[in-house]
Amino acid sequence: MIRAVGRALAIFDAYDNEHLSLSLQEIAERIRMPKTTAFRLVNTLERAGFLVRMDNQQYCLSLKMARLGGLVRSTLSIREIARPVMLQVNEQTRETITLNTIVGVDRMVLEVVDTPAPLMSMARQGQHMPLFLGASSRILLAYMEPDELEKVVKANMKTPDFDRAAFDRELARFRRQGYALTRGQRVSGLTAIAVPIFDMKGAVRHCLALTGPSIRVDSRDQELAEIMMTAGRDISNRLGASPEHGIDMKLLMSDTSTDRDEAPPRKKPAAKKKPPAKKSAATA
């Protein structure tokens, strides 16, 4: 059942601004689903009123989707959306988790979930810092529009030893790998890992960050980076980000539980036990 729900939801993700109507074949290809399975699910969604079949045999989203979209709380804040995920990540990692945003040429901490460990990094809700040093700042800078980035560079990076070429290479690397990791860049002895949070327009105005003593974090930095990237995609998904930036619905489609579309694997017949060999007189 979980797999069937995941497959049905994946059909909605086949649509975007450039694909407002799709044929059955196109739906199946875009979400990599067998055409026979797509046919059954599309028919079900059409009968339920979520899809409309047009005269050219293409399908589009119905006005029922617009009605449901209008029911979304307009006051739902990023903090309310992100906090449940932050609590989960904090429980998994036992490190301080922060939600950060851009305010002018500064970075501001919107929400904090502290580590239960006595050795910890300190972050306060509402704290402002220059949008320059640390993983949170760098991942936000990595996804900035060029003109906005230039304003921040001029305002915050006035040190004579600032290497612009190395800075640009670092931001490009953070975009490629999907997270920023810094060691002692802002505070000596602290390691930070930050991931972008995408909104429904594909913009990045917030990030999720993990900070902790380098002595605890460095030995498991790749494991923590994977956890953080999953959390960032989860929050992005809840904000309405496209499948490119949100949770991939194919993860739900690949659930290992069986449904009607798949028969359970056959059990192999038990191998017949061979009778014990008779001992010869020489070995008896």
N, C-alpha and C positions, 0 to 999 in steps of 0.2 A: 504493500500500500504506500509506503514512504516513497518508493521509487516511482510509482505512478504519479503521485503528487508532484514530485520533482520534475518529472517529464512534462507534465501539464504546465507548470510554472515556467519551464524553459522556453515554451512556445512564445510567451509574452516577451521574453528577452530577444526574440528574433527580430522584433520591430525597433526601429529607431527613426531619427529625423530623415534619413535618406531612404528608409524602407517603410513607408506608411501602409503599403499593401503588398501582399506576397501570395504567390501561388503555393499550392500544397508542396510541390517539388522544392520550391525555394525555402519554405519553412524547414523541411526535412534536412536540406543541405546546410542551412545556416546554423542549425543546432546539432548537426551530425546525428540525426535520429533516423532509424529505418522508416521508409516511406509508409509501410503498413501500420506501424505504431503511430506515426504522425497523423495518418488519416483517421484512426479511431479517436485520438485525443482532440483533433481539430473539430471533428463532428460533435463530440461531447461539449466542447466549449462553445460551438455555434448554437447548439440546442439550449445551452444554459444562458445564452444572451451576451457572452463576452466577446464573441467574434461575429462578424457579418460577412456573408459571402455575396460578392457583387456579381453583376452580369458577366464580367470577363473571367469569372471563376477564380478570382483572387479574393483573399480574405484580409479584412482590416479590423482593427480594434473597434468595439462598439462604444456608444455613448454611455453605456453602463460603467465603463472604466472611468469616464470623466466624472460621473456622479460619485463614484467611490473616492476618486481623487479629491473631490470637493469636501469630503468628510474628514480629511486629514486635519488635525489640529493646527491652525495657523500659528499658535503660540508654542508649539513643540520646539524646544531649544536644543542646540547641539549638546549641551551639558546633559540634558535628560536622555538623549539618544545614546551618548557615549558612556555614561557612568556605569550601566550594567556590564558593558564589555570591559571597562577599566577594572571593575571588581574581579571579573573572571581572570584577567591577565595578572592582576596582583596576587590572586590566590595561586596561580600557576607558577609565577616567577619569584614571589616573595620580595619583590623590589618596588621602589616608588614609581608610580605611573602618573603622568601628567597629561592634560589636554591643553594645547597651546594655540594661540591665534595671532594674527598680525594686527597691530594697532599703529597706524602711521609708519614710522621707521623703527618701531619697537616690536618685541615679542612679549605677549602677555599670557600668564598662566590662568586658564579658565577654571580648571578643576584639578584636584590632587587626591590620589589614594596612596597613603603612606605605607611603607614597608613595616612589618611587625618587628623587624630586626633592630637591635639597639644601635648598630653601626649603620647610618643611613645618610642619604643626601637630603637636604632641606629645600623644600619648595613651598611657597605660600600662594594661595588663591589670590588673584589680583596683582601679583608681582609683575613689574615691568622690567625688561632688560633690553639692551641694544640688540637689534636684529643682525647679529654678526657672528659671535662665537657660540660653539656648542652644536650638538646634533639637531636639536629642535630648530634653531635658527637656520642651519645649513639646509635642512630638507625643505623648509618653507621658501628659502631663497632659490632652491633648485627648480621649483615649479613656478616661479614668478615670471610675469611678462617682461620682456627686455627693458622697456622704458621704466617700469616700476623698479626693476632690479638696479638700474643705473642710479635712481634716486637714493636707494638704500646704500649703495656703494659709496656715493658721494657724502652721505650723512654720517656713516659709521666707520668707514675704512680709510682713515686718514693717516695711519701709521706709515713711516717712511719705508719699512721693510715689507709692506704689503705687495705680494706677488700676484698680480691680476691673472696672468696666464695659468698659474698653478691653481688659483681659486676657481677659475672657469672649468678646468679639467676635473677638479674635485666635484663640482656641482653636476657635471655631465655623468660622472661615475655613479653618484648617488641616484640620479634619475634612472640610469641603466639597471642598477641592482635593486631599486625599489626601497631603499632605506639608507639612512645616514648613520655612521658609527664614528664617534670621536672619543679619544682617550686623553683626559686631562687638558682639553682645549680651553674650557671655561674655568673649571675648578680642578686644581691638581689632585690626583688620586681618585677622580671620578670617571667612570665610563658611561656614555649615554648612547642609546639607540633610538632613532626617531623614524616614524613612517608617515607618509602623507595621508590625508583624508580628502577624498574627492567629493564634490557636491554633484547635483544632477546636471550641471552645465559642464562638468569636467574640470572645474577650477579647484585649486588647493588654497584654502584660507585657514586651514587648521591642520594640526599634526598631533599624533600620539607619541609620547616619549617614555622610555624607561631609563632611569638613572640609578646607579648604585656604585659602591666602592669597587675600584678596578680589581682588587684582590678577589672579589666574589664574582664579578661579571665577566672578566676577560677569558676565563677558562671555558665558558659556555656561551660565548658571544654569538656563534652561528645558530645555536639552538634558540636563543632568546630572539634573534633577528627573525627567525621563522615564525615564532609565536606572535611577534609584533606585527609582521606583515599580514598574517591571518586576521589579527584584530583590526588593523587598518582597513582591510577589505570589508570586514564585517560592518564596521561603522559606516563606511562609504556606501555599502549596500543599503543600510537603513536610511541613509540620506537621499536615496534615489539615484545613486550613481549608475552609469551604464555597466553592462556585464564586463566590459574591458577593465573597469576599476573596482567592481564589487565582487562579491562571492560568485564563483562560477557555478551556475546551476547544474552543470554536468557532474559536479561532486555529489549532488543529491541523486542524480540519475544513475550514478554508479553504485548506489547503496547495495550492499551484499544480500539484503533480504529478498526473497523471491516473491513474485506476484503472478497474476494470471498469464502474463506474457511469457513466462519462463517456467519450465518444468523443473522440479528439484533434481539435482544430479543423481544418476543411478548409483546404487551401491554395488560395489564390486563383489562378486560371489566369493565367499570364503574359500581360501585354498585348501584342497584336501590334504589332510596329514598323511604323510607316507608312513607305512608300518615300520617299526624299528627293525633294522637289519639283524639277521640271526648271527649270533656269535659263532665263530668257528672254534673247533676244538683247540686250535693252537693258541687262541686268545682268551679262552674261557678261564 
